[in-house]
Amino acid sequence: MNPQIPPEPLVLVVDDDVMTRILVTEALEPEGFRIEEADGGLEAIEFFQRGSPDLILLDVTMPGMSGFECCERLRRLPGGAHVPIVVLTGNDDDASIKEALEAGASDFIAKPMQWRLLAHRLRYLLRSSSALAELSRIRDSLGHAQALARLGNWEYRLSTGTGYWSPQLSRILGQTPEAGPATFDRLLLCVPEDQRPQVLDAFMGLHAGTGSYALEHRVRHGDGSERHVFHQAEAVHEAGRLVLLRGTLQDITERKQQELRIEYLANHDALTGLPNRNLLNDRLSQIIARARRTGLHLATLVLDLDRFKFVNDSYGHPIGDALLQAVADRLKMAVREGDTVARLGGDEFVILLTDLADTQTAEDVVQKVLSMFVDPFLLGEHTLHMSTSIGVSEFPADGDSGEILLKTADAALYSAKDKGRNCYQFYNHKMGALMEERADIEHALHQAMARGELELHYQPKVDLNSGKIYGMEALLRWRRPGIGQVPPDRFIPLAEETGLIVPIGDWVLRTACAQLGAWHASGFSHLTMAVNVSVRQFRQISMPDLVREVLADSGVPAQCLELELTESLLMQNQELVVRDLNQLKEIGVTLSLDDFGTGYSSLSYLKQFPIDVVKIDQSFIRDVTDSVDGASLTKSIIAMAKSLNMSTVAEGVETEGQLGFLNTNRCDAIQGYYFSRPLAQSEIGELLQAGTRLPSDSCHGEPQQRVLLLVDDEDNILSALQRVLRRDGYRILSTTKPQEALELMAIHPVGVIVSDARMRDMAGTELLRRVKGLHPETVRIMLSGYTELNSVTEAINEGAVYKFITKPWNDEILREHIRESFRRYEAGAQRSEPGPAQASDAAAIDGAV
């Protein structure tokens, strides 16, 4: 590739004399110049505006506009400042030369010209102009570079006592070039008084010839604002003599701000602005040192929020973050000035209480902190009721270093949580032992799976239509050598916290499916297997991919695997959860919602997910026979599940009464100690081989005869009633104890209950009120020899009593009332409970009111 040849220089010749223009052209063209001509100043200006020449030869004396005026006007045009202009003049006196230079001429040539030298002289001018232009470009570039770097420079020449400031230096100092002479004294005046001695000492050392200095200081502008600068300077010597001092100032304000920001972030929590662990440890060391000097006490409070994980899981992390910020604000209001509130991470906070005279002062502050959680937290559209648990340790009794104080306070916090949360505990030495035990369990759990200490037990699930075992739930157990069984509630939460639940959950799923495959091969191909999935496991791995792999390895049909999910899992990232659940449904597995009723429990959210089975939490099942609330909630869950085409499984069924209630209300299946506790694999094999099942009368079935319940605390009354009513073919149940009556009603489909009004353990009116709440379809009759008009009338008006019959009774009237009550029961009277008016009318017919 040939190097580019520079173009020939273009010379504009401006002269009204044609002959002069011809002579100039003849002299320059052979020397490689290009020539353009103009016969006057106006034409020259027009040509220049069209395209700038490299050099201008300009005659002084021209009609209309002199060469001097033309030169001045050319210099004012864009690009005209740096073009060489040579004035041609017949006058070579000093006045003419001065006028030419003042007009902006670069040089002058006297007429008549020496034509042989003209080309050489013009080339010299072009080279000089080029050098000046490059110098100007370098100066401009340096100015831009200094502006970008926020860097200014100064010089001070000792021989003349003069100085120089670059424009950027003036800007850094907040001054203008006209503000005064560029001296070091003036620069020193821009430095705040507290830093002037440092800068002056450095300069005096430089002046004494010590070489150089580099320091950081501030400069103050006239408006009072300040900038941070990095100031460097050196002494320049010539022939061993100091001749020049020079230096630079760089504006480093933004860097200093960033450093301060970085330092702040290194010591403060980014979310709440509270001190973090780093700054907390520093303050703890200082406060402990002061406590040793003063003899005063120091208290360390460690607290975290109760059920904060549920907030994050249910409402999302933005709401969780907003809650943490609101908690930080309240904690700062709860403590005294001089105390420290810090955030260690997550939902864990620390409060340092200093200069305490006694323990009571610390306890007062702790109670104040707890009171800050009484009012709900209003976060946008959400109203959250939160509580906290607090552990407290004191210096010097509970530790003589920050590390030990935090550790003992953490042990007290663990104890507070163990006592039910929303409370506080001061540290004692027993708590330390518990913490060591917890740490020991955590350490051992890390080794348990590798050593084969984990095992699965299986609890049968029984179908209430057939009474047969249709599936198992796999339950994790830990048999620790030398210790025995570790309760699941001791190690499973630890597995969740440490993340071990992910590999453990993988092992559980693979082991349970392998066992199910073995039972299928043994002839029990109808069995299903339910496996619990933790929130952390579902969040950290792809459950659809894992399930596909495990089913392929075990050979178990997808429809025989049931994954049990928690409500908190569903409330995480709903869009992603629904996507993964739909993928699992495409695989063909069954999805079950575990412990339903203890969390969000809303029909509006449940229908968003492809759930097949709803498991009713055992806390509801425990109360179904004697609690109106428990019974009503359980009925509602069963009805809701059926409306969504979901089946129901009741957990924790332990009594015949609970089983009877579930049968009556058409629950689909049960599991619990009533049928079987969780068993090892070998024991389950024996149970299956024996064909163990529920008796047929403990399963769903239409009642073959009317069931009548008689309640009276006198045996002779019960006997008399049975003699009268036996001939009507009823299945008669009787008891002298009201509480036992409730149990019988849970077990059997009682259509009519007849109760005495006065009994030792419970009034008849109270019993029938409870029957109305638990079994509203059952017709309720009160039998009494007393005319207790107030209580009886109130019960009738509430609808708790349908009929009131007095003692002694007429046998035939009693029998007819019972028959009529069964007809009402069988006609579906439960869909239209008698109102107060109907009840009063019925009672009036019997003549008792």
C-alpha positions in Angstrom: 0.0 0.0 0.0 1.5 3.3 -1.2 1.9 6.1 1.4 -0.6 8.9 1.0 1.0 11.9 -0.9 0.1 15.2 0.9 -1.8 17.6 -1.3 0.0 20.7 -2.7 -0.4 23.8 -0.6 -3.2 26.2 -1.7 -2.2 29.9 -1.8 -4.9 32.6 -2.1 -3.4 35.7 -3.8 -5.4 38.9 -3.1 -4.3 41.9 -5.1 -6.1 44.3 -7.4 -3.1 44.3 -9.7 -3.5 41.6 -12.3 0.2 41.6 -13.2 1.2 41.0 -9.6 -1.1 38.0 -9.4 0.4 36.6 -12.7 4.0 37.1 -11.4 3.1 35.3 -8.1 1.5 32.5 -9.9 4.5 32.0 -12.2 6.9 32.1 -9.3 5.0 29.6 -7.1 3.3 27.0 -9.4 6.7 25.5 -10.5 7.5 25.1 -6.8 4.5 22.9 -6.2 1.9 25.4 -5.0 -1.7 25.7 -6.1 -2.9 29.2 -6.7 -6.3 30.9 -6.4 -6.8 34.6 -7.1 -9.0 37.4 -5.7 -9.0 41.0 -6.9 -10.1 42.5 -3.6 -11.0 42.0 0.1 -14.6 41.1 -0.4 -13.8 38.4 -3.0 -11.1 37.1 -0.6 -13.5 36.8 2.3 -16.1 35.0 0.1 -13.5 32.5 -1.1 -12.3 31.9 2.5 -15.9 31.1 3.6 -16.2 28.5 0.8 -12.9 26.7 1.7 -10.0 27.8 3.8 -6.6 28.1 1.9 -3.3 27.0 3.4 -1.8 30.5 3.1 -2.9 34.0 2.0 -0.8 36.6 0.2 -2.6 39.9 0.8 -1.9 43.3 -0.8 -2.2 46.3 1.5 -3.4 48.9 -0.9 -6.6 47.9 -2.6 -9.7 49.9 -3.6 -12.8 49.5 -1.3 -11.1 47.6 1.5 -7.5 47.8 2.6 -5.4 44.8 3.2 -5.3 45.6 6.9 -9.1 45.6 7.2 -9.3 42.4 5.2 -6.8 40.7 7.4 -8.8 41.7 10.6 -12.0 40.4 9.1 -10.4 37.1 7.9 -9.1 36.5 11.4 -12.6 36.8 12.9 -14.0 34.1 10.5 -14.3 30.5 11.7 -10.9 28.8 11.1 -9.3 32.1 10.3 -7.2 32.4 13.4 -4.5 29.9 12.5 -4.1 30.5 8.7 -0.8 32.3 7.8 -1.5 35.7 6.2 1.4 37.5 4.5 0.9 41.2 3.8 2.4 42.6 0.6 3.4 46.2 1.0 5.4 48.8 -0.8 6.0 50.5 2.6 8.6 48.9 4.8 8.6 51.6 7.5 8.1 50.6 11.1 4.5 52.1 11.3 3.3 50.0 8.4 4.9 46.8 9.8 3.3 47.5 13.2 -0.1 48.1 11.7 0.2 44.9 9.7 1.0 42.8 12.7 -1.7 44.4 14.8 -4.2 43.6 12.1 -3.2 39.9 12.5 -0.6 39.4 9.8 1.8 36.5 10.2 4.5 38.2 8.2 5.1 40.9 5.6 6.9 41.1 2.3 8.0 44.4 0.8 7.5 45.2 -2.8 9.2 44.7 -5.2 9.5 41.1 -4.2 12.4 38.7 -4.7 10.6 36.1 -6.7 13.3 33.4 -6.3 13.0 33.5 -2.5 9.2 33.8 -2.3 8.5 30.0 -2.4 11.1 29.3 0.2 9.8 31.9 2.5 6.2 30.7 2.2 7.2 27.0 2.9 9.0 28.2 6.1 5.8 30.0 7.1 3.7 26.9 6.4 6.0 24.8 8.5 5.9 27.3 11.4 2.1 27.5 11.2 1.8 23.7 11.2 4.0 23.5 14.3 2.0 26.2 16.0 -1.3 24.4 15.2 0.1 21.2 16.6 1.2 23.0 19.7 -2.2 24.5 20.1 -3.8 21.1 19.6 -1.6 19.5 22.2 -2.4 22.4 24.6 -6.1 21.9 24.0 -5.8 18.1 24.4 -3.9 18.6 27.7 -6.6 21.0 28.9 -9.2 18.3 28.1 -7.2 15.6 29.8 -6.8 17.7 32.9 -10.5 18.5 33.0 -11.4 14.8 32.7 -8.9 13.9 35.4 -9.9 16.9 37.5 -6.2 17.7 37.6 -4.7 21.2 37.7 -1.1 22.3 37.9 0.9 25.2 39.3 4.5 26.6 39.0 6.5 29.1 41.0 9.7 30.4 39.5 12.1 31.6 42.2 14.3 33.8 40.1 11.3 36.1 39.0 8.9 35.4 41.9 6.2 34.8 39.3 3.7 31.9 39.3 1.3 30.1 37.0 -2.0 28.3 37.6 -3.7 26.2 34.9 -7.3 27.0 34.2 -8.3 23.6 35.7 -6.5 24.5 39.0 -8.5 27.7 39.3 -11.7 25.7 38.8 -10.6 23.1 41.5 -10.0 26.0 43.9 -13.3 27.6 43.0 -11.6 30.8 41.8 -11.2 32.8 38.5 -7.9 33.7 36.9 -8.6 37.3 37.6 -9.0 36.7 41.3 -5.4 37.5 42.1 -1.7 36.5 41.4 -0.9 32.9 41.0 1.1 32.6 44.2 1.4 29.8 46.8 0.1 32.1 49.5 -3.1 32.5 47.6 -3.4 28.7 47.2 -2.7 28.3 50.9 -5.6 30.6 51.7 -8.0 28.1 50.0 -7.0 25.4 52.5 -9.1 25.2 55.7 -7.3 26.6 58.7 -7.1 23.2 60.5 -5.0 21.8 57.5 -2.9 24.8 56.6 0.0 23.9 58.9 0.4 20.5 57.2 0.4 22.1 53.7 2.7 24.9 54.7 5.2 22.5 56.3 5.3 20.5 53.1 5.8 23.5 50.9 8.5 25.0 53.2 10.3 21.6 53.0 10.0 21.7 49.2 11.4 25.3 49.2 14.3 24.1 51.3 15.1 21.6 48.6 13.9 18.3 50.2 12.7 17.0 46.8 8.9 16.4 46.7 5.7 15.8 48.7 2.4 14.1 48.2 -0.5 14.6 50.6 -4.3 14.8 50.7 -6.2 17.8 52.1 -9.3 19.8 51.6 -9.8 23.1 49.8 -12.7 25.5 50.6 -14.6 27.5 47.9 -16.0 30.9 48.5 -19.5 29.5 49.0 -18.3 27.4 51.9 -18.3 24.1 50.1 -15.3 21.9 50.3 -13.4 19.5 48.0 -10.9 16.9 48.7 -7.6 17.1 46.7 -4.5 15.0 46.2 -1.6 17.5 46.1 1.8 16.6 44.7 4.8 18.9 44.2 8.5 18.7 43.3 11.6 21.0 43.3 13.5 21.5 40.1 17.2 22.2 40.1 19.5 23.4 37.4 23.3 23.3 37.8 22.7 22.4 41.5 20.6 25.5 42.1 16.9 25.5 42.9 15.1 27.4 40.2 11.5 26.1 40.0 8.7 24.7 42.3 5.9 22.9 40.5 3.0 20.8 41.5 -0.5 19.3 40.7 -3.8 19.2 42.5 -6.3 16.5 41.6 -9.9 16.7 42.8 -10.5 13.4 44.5 -13.8 14.3 46.1 -15.8 11.6 44.4 -13.2 9.0 45.3 -13.3 10.1 48.9 -17.1 9.9 48.9 -16.9 6.4 47.4 -14.4 5.4 50.1 -16.6 6.7 52.8 -19.6 4.8 51.2 -17.5 1.6 51.0 -16.5 2.1 54.7 -20.1 2.7 55.6 -21.3 -0.4 53.8 -18.5 -2.5 55.4 -19.8 -1.5 58.8 -23.6 -1.2 58.2 -26.4 -3.3 57.0 -27.4 -2.2 53.5 -31.2 -2.9 54.0 -31.8 -1.3 57.4 -28.8 1.1 57.8 -28.1 -0.5 61.2 -24.6 -1.5 62.3 -23.6 -4.9 61.0 -21.6 -7.7 62.6 -18.3 -6.0 61.9 -19.2 -2.7 63.6 -21.1 -4.6 66.4 -17.9 -6.5 67.3 -15.9 -3.3 67.4 -18.5 -1.6 69.6 -18.7 -4.6 71.9 -15.0 -4.5 72.5 -15.1 -0.8 73.3 -18.2 -1.1 75.6 -16.7 -4.1 77.5 -13.5 -2.1 78.0 -15.5 0.8 79.4 -17.6 -1.5 81.6 -14.4 -2.9 83.1 -13.3 0.7 84.0 -16.6 1.9 85.3 -17.9 -1.3 87.0 -21.3 -0.9 85.4 -23.1 -3.7 83.7 -23.6 -4.4 80.0 -26.5 -6.5 78.5 -26.5 -8.1 75.1 -29.9 -8.9 73.6 -30.2 -11.2 70.6 -33.7 -11.4 69.0 -35.3 -12.7 65.9 -38.8 -12.5 64.5 -41.2 -15.3 65.1 -42.4 -17.0 61.9 -40.6 -14.5 59.6 -40.0 -17.3 57.1 -43.7 -17.6 56.7 -43.9 -13.9 55.8 -41.2 -14.3 53.1 -42.8 -17.5 51.8 -46.4 -16.1 51.8 -46.0 -12.5 50.8 -42.6 -12.4 49.0 -39.2 -11.0 49.8 -40.1 -7.3 49.1 -42.7 -7.4 51.9 -40.2 -9.3 54.1 -37.6 -6.6 53.5 -40.1 -3.8 54.2 -40.9 -5.6 57.5 -37.3 -5.8 58.5 -36.9 -2.0 57.9 -40.0 -1.3 60.0 -38.7 -3.5 62.8 -35.4 -1.7 62.8 -37.1 1.6 63.2 -39.2 0.4 66.1 -36.1 -1.2 67.8 -34.3 2.2 67.6 -37.2 3.8 69.4 -37.2 1.2 72.1 -33.6 1.8 73.4 -31.8 4.7 75.0 -29.4 7.1 73.5 -26.0 5.5 73.5 -27.3 2.0 73.2 -26.7 0.1 69.9 -29.1 -1.7 67.6 -27.5 -3.9 65.0 -28.6 -6.5 62.4 -26.6 -9.7 62.1 -28.5 -10.9 59.0 -31.8 -12.5 58.1 -34.3 -11.6 60.8 -31.7 -11.6 63.6 -31.0 -8.3 65.5 -28.7 -7.5 68.5 -29.2 -4.7 71.0 -26.3 -3.6 73.3 -27.4 -1.9 76.5 -24.6 0.0 78.2 -23.9 1.6 81.6 -26.6 -0.5 83.4 -26.7 -0.2 87.2 -28.5 -3.6 87.6 -30.4 -6.4 85.9 -33.8 -4.7 86.4 -32.9 -1.9 84.0 -32.1 -4.4 81.3 -35.4 -6.2 82.0 -37.3 -3.0 81.6 -35.8 -2.3 78.2 -36.5 -5.9 77.1 -40.1 -5.5 78.0 -40.2 -2.2 76.2 -38.8 -4.0 73.1 -41.5 -6.6 73.3 -44.2 -3.9 73.6 -43.0 -2.5 70.3 -44.5 -5.5 68.6 -48.0 -5.2 70.0 -49.2 -2.9 67.2 -49.4 -4.5 63.7 -47.0 -3.6 61.0 -48.8 -1.8 58.1 -46.9 -2.5 54.9 -48.8 -1.3 51.8 -51.9 -3.4 51.5 -50.8 -5.9 54.1 -51.3 -5.8 57.9 -48.9 -8.1 59.7 -49.0 -9.1 63.3 -45.5 -10.1 64.4 -43.8 -11.1 67.6 -40.2 -11.6 68.6 -38.2 -13.9 70.9 -35.3 -12.4 72.9 -32.3 -13.9 74.6 -30.3 -11.8 77.1 -26.8 -12.2 78.5 -25.0 -9.9 80.9 -21.4 -8.8 81.4 -19.5 -9.9 83.4 -21.7 -12.7 84.7 -22.4 -14.5 81.4 -19.2 -13.8 79.5 -16.2 -11.5 79.5 -15.8 -11.1 75.7 -18.1 -10.1 72.9 -18.0 -13.6 71.3 -19.1 -15.3 74.5 -21.8 -12.7 75.3 -23.3 -13.2 71.8 -23.1 -17.0 72.2 -24.8 -17.0 75.6 -27.5 -14.6 74.5 -28.1 -16.9 71.5 -28.5 -19.8 73.9 -31.1 -17.8 75.8 -32.9 -16.9 72.6 -33.0 -20.6 71.7 -34.6 -21.3 75.1 -37.2 -18.5 74.6 -38.2 -20.0 71.3 -38.5 -23.4 72.9 -40.9 -22.0 75.5 -43.3 -20.9 72.8 -41.9 -17.6 71.3 -43.1 -14.1 71.9 -41.1 -14.0 75.2 -37.6 -13.4 76.6 -35.1 -15.4 78.6 -32.1 -14.4 80.6 -29.1 -16.8 80.2 -28.4 -19.5 82.7 -25.8 -22.3 82.5 -28.4 -25.0 81.6 -29.1 -23.2 78.4 -25.4 -23.5 77.5 -25.7 -27.3 77.8 -28.8 -27.3 75.5 -26.9 -25.2 72.9 -24.0 -27.7 73.0 -26.4 -30.5 72.6 -28.0 -28.8 69.6 -24.5 -28.3 68.1 -23.7 -31.9 68.7 -26.9 -33.0 66.9 -26.1 -30.8 64.0 -22.6 -32.2 63.7 -23.8 -35.8 64.0 -26.6 -35.2 61.4 -23.9 -34.3 58.8 -22.5 -37.8 59.2 -25.8 -39.7 59.7 -26.7 -40.4 56.1 -23.2 -41.5 55.1 -23.1 -43.9 58.1 -26.5 -45.4 57.3 -28.2 -44.1 60.5 -31.3 -42.7 58.7 -34.2 -45.0 58.0 -37.8 -44.9 56.9 -40.9 -46.0 58.7 -44.2 -46.3 57.0 -47.7 -45.4 58.3 -50.6 -47.1 56.6 -53.3 -45.0 54.9 -56.8 -46.6 55.0 -59.7 -46.1 52.6 -62.9 -45.5 54.5 -65.1 -47.0 51.8 -63.4 -50.4 51.8 -61.6 -50.3 55.1 -58.4 -51.6 53.3 -54.9 -50.2 53.3 -54.4 -48.4 50.0 -51.1 -46.7 50.6 -48.2 -45.6 52.9 -46.6 -42.4 54.0 -42.8 -42.5 54.3 -41.6 -41.0 57.5 -38.0 -40.2 58.3 -36.3 -41.6 61.4 -32.8 -41.3 62.8 -31.4 -44.1 64.9 -28.3 -42.7 66.4 -25.7 -45.2 67.7 -25.4 -45.2 71.5 -28.4 -42.9 71.9 -31.4 -44.4 70.0 -34.2 -42.7 68.2 -33.8 -39.0 67.8 -37.3 -37.3 67.6 -38.0 -35.9 64.2 -38.8 -32.5 65.6 -35.3 -32.3 67.0 -33.4 -32.9 63.7 -35.6 -32.2 60.8 -35.7 -28.4 61.5 -31.9 -28.5 61.8 -31.8 -30.2 58.4 -33.9 -27.5 56.9 -31.7 -24.7 58.4 -28.4 -26.3 57.3 -29.6 -27.3 53.8 -29.0 -31.0 54.6 -32.7 -31.5 53.9 -31.9 -31.4 50.1 -29.7 -34.6 50.0 -31.8 -36.2 52.7 -35.0 -35.5 50.7 -33.4 -37.1 47.6 -32.5 -40.2 49.7 -36.0 -40.4 51.1 -37.6 -40.3 47.7 -35.3 -42.9 46.2 -35.6 -45.2 49.2 -39.4 -45.0 49.5 -39.9 -45.6 45.8 -37.5 -48.6 45.8 -39.5 -50.1 48.8 -42.8 -49.5 47.0 -41.4 -51.3 44.0 -40.5 -54.2 46.2 -44.0 -54.4 47.7 -45.5 -54.2 44.2 -43.3 -57.2 43.2 -44.6 -59.1 46.2 -48.2 -58.8 45.0 -49.4 -55.5 46.5 -49.4 -53.6 43.3 -52.3 -51.4 44.4 -50.2 -49.6 47.1 -49.3 -45.9 46.8 -46.4 -44.1 48.5 -46.6 -40.6 49.9 -43.3 -38.7 50.4 -43.0 -35.2 52.0 -41.2 -32.5 50.0 -39.6 -29.6 51.9 -39.7 -26.0 50.8 -36.0 -25.8 50.5 -35.8 -29.0 48.5 -38.5 -27.7 46.1 -36.7 -24.4 45.7 -33.2 -25.6 45.2 -33.6 -28.5 42.7 -35.9 -29.3 39.8 -38.4 -31.7 41.3 -39.9 -32.8 38.0 -36.4 -33.9 36.8 -35.7 -35.7 40.1 -39.1 -37.5 40.0 -38.6 -38.6 36.4 -35.2 -40.1 37.3 -36.4 -41.8 40.5 -39.5 -43.3 38.8 -37.3 -44.6 35.9 -34.8 -46.2 38.4 -37.5 -47.8 40.6 -40.0 -48.9 38.0 -42.8 -47.5 40.1 -45.9 -46.2 38.1 -46.2 -42.5 38.3 -49.8 -42.6 39.6 -48.5 -44.6 42.6 -46.3 -41.8 43.9 -47.8 -39.0 46.0 -45.9 -35.9 46.8 -47.0 -34.1 50.0 -46.5 -30.3 49.8 -46.9 -27.7 52.5 -49.0 -24.5 52.2 -45.9 -22.3 52.7 -44.3 -24.0 49.7 -47.3 -23.1 47.5 -47.1 -19.4 48.6 -43.5 -18.9 47.5 -43.1 -17.8 43.9 -46.6 -18.9 42.7 -45.9 -18.6 39.0 -42.8 -20.9 39.2 -44.5 -23.2 41.7 -47.6 -23.7 39.4 -45.2 -24.3 36.5 -43.4 -27.1 38.3 -46.6 -28.6 39.7 -48.1 -28.8 36.2 -45.0 -30.6 35.0 -45.4 -33.1 37.9 -49.0 -33.6 36.9 -47.9 -34.2 33.3 -45.6 -36.9 34.7 -48.7 -38.4 36.4 -47.9 -38.3 40.1 -50.5 -37.4 42.7 -50.1 -34.0 44.6 -51.2 -33.7 48.2 -51.5 -30.6 50.4 -50.2 -31.5 53.8 -51.5 -30.1 57.2 -54.3 -28.2 55.5 -55.9 -25.7 57.8 -52.8 -24.5 59.7 -51.6 -21.9 57.2 -53.2 -19.8 54.5 -56.1 -22.3 54.0 -58.1 -20.3 51.4 -60.3 -21.8 48.7 -59.4 -18.8 46.5 -55.7 -19.8 46.5 -56.2 -23.6 46.7 -58.0 -23.7 43.3 -55.0 -22.1 41.6 -52.9 -25.3 42.1 -53.4 -28.8 40.6 -53.9 -30.5 44.0 -55.5 -34.0 44.2 -55.6 -34.6 47.9 -56.2 -32.4 51.0 -54.8 -33.8 54.3 -56.6 -32.4 57.3 -54.2 -31.5 60.1 -54.4 -33.6 63.3 -55.0 -30.5 65.4 -58.5 -30.3 64.0 -59.1 -34.1 64.2 -58.2 -34.1 67.9 -61.2 -31.9 68.7 -64.0 -33.1 66.4 -65.9 -35.0 69.0 -66.3 -32.2 71.6 -65.4 -28.9 69.9 -67.9 -27.1 67.8 -65.1 -25.1 66.1 -63.0 -28.2 65.4 -66.0 -30.1 64.0 -67.2 -27.2 61.9 -63.8 -26.6 60.4 -63.3 -30.2 59.6 -66.7 -30.5 57.9 -65.9 -27.3 55.9 -62.6 -28.7 54.7 -64.2 -31.9 53.6 -67.0 -30.1 51.8 -64.6 -27.7 50.2 -62.3 -30.5 48.9 -65.3 -32.3 47.4 -66.5 -29.2 45.7 -63.0 -29.0 44.0 -63.0 -32.8 43.2 -60.3 -33.4 45.7 -60.1 -36.3 48.1 -59.5 -35.9 51.8 -57.2 -37.7 54.3 -57.5 -37.2 58.0 -54.2 -37.3 59.9 -53.7 -38.3 63.6 -56.9 -40.4 64.0 -56.6 -42.0 67.4 -60.1 -42.7 68.7 -63.3 -44.5 67.6 -65.2 -41.3 68.0 -62.9 -39.4 65.6 -63.3 -42.2 63.1 -67.1 -42.2 63.4 -67.2 -38.5 62.9 -65.1 -38.8 59.7 -67.2 -41.6 58.5 -70.4 -39.6 59.1 -69.0 -36.6 57.2 -67.7 -38.7 54.3 -64.0 -38.2 54.7 -62.2 -40.5 52.1 -59.3 -41.9 54.1 -57.5 -41.8 57.5 -54.1 -42.5 59.0 -53.2 -42.5 62.6 -52.6 -44.6 65.7 -56.2 -45.8 65.8 -55.3 -48.1 62.9 -51.5 -48.2 63.1 -48.5 -46.3 64.2 -45.6 -45.8 61.7 -43.8 -49.2 61.3 -40.5 -50.4 60.0 -40.5 -52.1 56.6 -40.6 -55.6 58.0 -43.6 -54.9 60.3 -45.5 -53.3 57.3 -44.8 -56.5 55.4 -46.5 -58.6 58.2 -49.4 -56.2 58.3 -50.0 -56.5 54.5 -49.6 -60.3 54.5 -52.2 -60.5 57.3 -54.7 -58.5 55.3 -55.3 -56.2 58.2 -58.2 -53.8 57.6 -60.9 -51.8 59.4 -64.1 -53.7 60.4 -66.9 -53.1 57.9 -69.0 -51.3 60.5 -66.2 -48.8 60.9 -66.5 -47.8 57.3 -68.9 -45.8 55.2 -72.4 -47.3 54.9 -75.9 -46.3 55.1 -77.5 -47.0 58.5 -79.8 -50.1 58.3 -81.9 -48.9 61.2 -82.8 -45.7 63.1 -80.3 -44.9 65.8 -81.8 -43.3 69.0 -79.6 -41.9 71.8 -81.0 -41.7 75.4 -79.1 -39.6 78.0 -80.1 -39.5 81.6 -78.0 -39.8 84.8 -80.6 -42.1 86.4 -80.4 -45.7 85.3 -84.1 -46.4 86.0 -85.2 -43.7 83.7 -83.1 -45.1 80.9 -84.5 -48.6 81.5 -88.1 -47.3 81.4 -87.4 -45.4 78.1 -85.8 -48.4 76.5 -88.8 -50.6 77.4 -91.2 -48.2 75.8 -89.2 -47.5 72.7 -87.7 -51.0 72.0 -90.9 -52.2 70.3 -90.4 -49.6 67.5 -87.2 -51.3 66.2 -84.8 -48.6 67.0 -81.1 -49.2 67.6 -81.0 -47.6 71.1 -77.8 -46.2 72.6 -77.9 -45.0 76.2 -75.5 -43.4 78.7 -75.7 -41.6 82.0 -72.7 -39.3 81.1 -73.2 -36.3 78.8 -69.5 -36.3 77.7 -69.9 -40.0 76.7 -73.0 -39.0 74.7 -70.9 -36.7 72.6 -68.4 -39.6 71.9 -71.3 -41.9 71.0 -72.7 -39.4 68.6 -69.3 -39.1 66.9 -69.2 -42.9 66.4 -72.8 -43.6 65.4 -75.2 -41.9 63.0 -77.6 -40.8 65.7 -80.9 -39.4 64.2 -82.6 -38.4 67.5 -81.3 -37.6 70.9 -83.4 -37.5 74.0 -81.7 -35.9 77.0 -82.7 -35.2 80.6 -82.7 -31.5 81.5 -81.0 -31.9 84.9 -77.8 -34.0 85.2 -74.8 -33.9 87.5 -72.0 -33.4 85.0 -73.7 -31.2 82.5 -77.1 -29.6 82.1 -79.3 -31.0 79.3 -79.6 -27.6 77.7 -75.8 -27.3 77.5 -75.5 -30.8 76.1 -78.1 -30.1 73.4 -76.5 -26.8 72.5 -73.2 -28.6 71.9 -75.0 -31.4 69.9 -76.6 -28.6 67.7 -73.1 -27.2 66.9 -71.5 -30.6 66.3 -74.3 -32.5 64.7 -76.9 -29.9 63.5 -78.9 -32.6 61.5 -79.7 -34.6 64.7 -83.2 -33.9 66.1 -82.9 -32.8 69.8 -85.6 -33.6 72.5 -85.4 -32.5 76.1 -87.1 -34.6 78.8 -87.6 -33.2 82.3 -89.7 -33.4 85.4 -89.0 -29.8 86.2 -90.6 -26.7 84.7 -87.4 -24.6 84.3 -89.1 -22.1 82.1 -86.2 -19.6 81.7 -83.4 -22.0 80.7 -85.7 -24.3 78.7 -87.4 -21.4 76.8 -84.0 -19.9 76.0 -82.7 -23.2 74.6 -85.8 -23.6 72.5 -85.6 -20.1 71.2 -81.9 -20.7 70.2 -83.0 -23.8 68.3 -80.9 -26.1 70.6 -84.1 -28.0 71.6 -86.7 -29.1 69.0 -89.2 -30.6 71.5 -89.7 -30.5 75.2 -91.5 -33.4 76.9 -92.3 -33.5 80.6 -91.9 -36.4 83.1 -93.9 -38.5 83.6 -94.6 -39.0 80.0 -97.4 -40.7 78.1 -95.9 -43.7 76.4 -97.9 -43.4 73.1 -97.4 -39.6 72.8 -93.7 -40.2 73.5 -93.5 -42.9 70.8 -95.3 -40.6 68.3 -93.0 -37.7 69.0 -89.9 -39.9 68.5 -91.3 -41.3 65.2 -92.1 -37.8 64.0 -88.6 -36.7 64.9 -87.0 -39.5 62.8 -89.2 -38.5 59.9 -87.9 -35.0 60.2 -84.3 -36.3 60.4 -84.7 -38.5 57.4 -86.5 -35.8 55.3 -83.4 -33.7 55.6 -84.3 -31.4 58.4 -80.6 -30.6 58.7 -81.0 -28.3 55.6 -83.7 -26.3 57.4 -83.1 -26.1 61.1 -86.2 -25.1 63.1 -86.2 -21.4 63.9 -87.2 -20.0 67.2 -90.8 -19.6 66.2 -91.1 -23.2 65.0 -89.4 -24.5 68.2 -91.8 -22.6 70.4 -94.8 -23.9 68.6 -93.6 -27.5 68.8 -93.0 -27.1 72.5 -96.4 -25.5 73.1 -98.0 -28.6 71.5 -96.5 -30.7 74.2 -98.1 -28.5 76.8 -94.8 -27.9 78.6 -94.6 -24.2 78.1 
